[in-house]
């Protein structure tokens, strides 16, 4: 158990993110990092109420939408796709 994510990345094989005593996300560290993406694009590109593999959706100040996807879920064409660090993933999942 730690809040120091850089230590966790060096020693852990499996991780679980807790919030208010509940497991919010759990899995093999490598798989979570390989599959997690932030997808950013115009709000009108994301018609579906929830995309497959969607963890979180946020409206950005410039009117765009950012969606956190996991498990290698496919992102629509024409959007920016960013890999997430363990810290980024933790922040997005436990917001």
C-alpha positions as CSV (number, residue, x, y, z in Angstrom):
1,X,0.0,0.0,0.0
2,X,1.5,3.3,-1.0
3,X,0.7,6.7,-2.5
4,X,4.1,7.0,-4.1
5,X,3.3,5.9,-7.6
6,X,6.9,6.0,-8.9
7,X,7.8,3.3,-6.2
8,X,4.7,1.3,-7.2
9,X,5.7,1.3,-10.9
10,X,9.1,-0.2,-10.0
11,X,7.9,-3.0,-7.8
12,X,4.3,-3.9,-8.4
13,X,2.9,-6.5,-10.8
14,X,-0.7,-5.8,-10.0
15,X,-2.3,-2.7,-8.7
16,X,-5.7,-1.6,-7.4
17,X,-6.9,2.0,-7.0
18,X,-9.1,2.6,-4.0
19,X,-11.4,5.5,-3.3
20,X,-13.5,5.7,-0.2
21,X,-12.7,2.1,0.6
22,X,-13.9,0.8,-2.8
23,X,-11.8,-0.6,-5.6
24,X,-12.2,1.7,-8.6
25,X,-9.8,-0.1,-11.0
26,X,-7.7,-3.2,-10.6
27,X,-5.4,-5.2,-12.8
28,X,-1.9,-6.1,-14.0
29,X,0.2,-2.9,-14.0
30,X,1.5,-3.5,-17.5
31,X,-1.9,-4.2,-18.9
32,X,-3.5,-1.1,-17.3
33,X,-0.8,1.1,-18.7
34,X,-0.8,-0.5,-22.1
35,X,-4.6,-0.2,-22.4
36,X,-5.3,3.2,-20.9
37,X,-5.6,6.2,-23.2
38,X,-6.9,9.8,-23.0
39,X,-8.9,10.6,-26.2
40,X,-9.5,14.3,-26.9
41,X,-11.7,15.7,-29.6
42,X,-14.7,17.9,-30.4
43,X,-17.7,17.1,-28.2
44,X,-19.9,16.3,-31.2
45,X,-17.6,13.5,-32.2
46,X,-18.6,11.5,-29.1
47,X,-22.3,10.8,-29.9
48,X,-22.6,7.7,-27.8
49,X,-23.6,8.3,-24.1
50,X,-20.7,5.9,-23.1
51,X,-18.0,4.4,-25.3
52,X,-16.9,0.8,-24.8
53,X,-14.1,0.8,-22.2
54,X,-14.9,4.4,-21.0
55,X,-13.8,5.2,-17.5
56,X,-14.4,8.9,-17.4
57,X,-15.6,11.8,-19.6
58,X,-14.6,15.5,-19.0
59,X,-15.6,18.6,-20.9
60,X,-12.5,20.8,-21.4
61,X,-12.4,24.6,-21.2
62,X,-12.0,24.9,-25.0
63,X,-15.2,23.0,-25.6
64,X,-13.5,19.7,-26.5
65,X,-14.2,16.5,-24.7
66,X,-11.6,14.2,-23.0
67,X,-12.5,10.6,-22.5
68,X,-10.4,8.0,-20.6
69,X,-10.6,4.6,-22.2
70,X,-9.1,1.3,-21.1
71,X,-8.6,-2.2,-22.4
72,X,-7.5,-1.0,-25.7
73,X,-10.9,0.3,-26.6
74,X,-11.0,1.9,-30.1
75,X,-10.9,5.6,-30.4
76,X,-12.8,7.4,-33.2
77,X,-10.8,8.7,-36.2
78,X,-9.7,12.3,-36.1
79,X,-9.1,12.6,-32.3
80,X,-5.9,13.1,-30.3
81,X,-4.9,9.9,-28.4
82,X,-2.5,10.2,-25.5
83,X,-0.9,7.5,-23.4
84,X,-1.4,7.8,-19.6
85,X,1.2,7.5,-16.9
86,X,0.2,5.6,-13.7
87,X,-0.2,8.9,-12.0
88,X,-2.5,10.2,-14.8
89,X,-4.6,7.1,-14.6
90,X,-4.9,7.2,-10.8
91,X,-6.0,10.9,-10.9
92,X,-8.6,10.2,-13.6
93,X,-10.0,7.1,-12.0
94,X,-10.2,8.6,-8.5
95,X,-11.5,12.1,-9.3
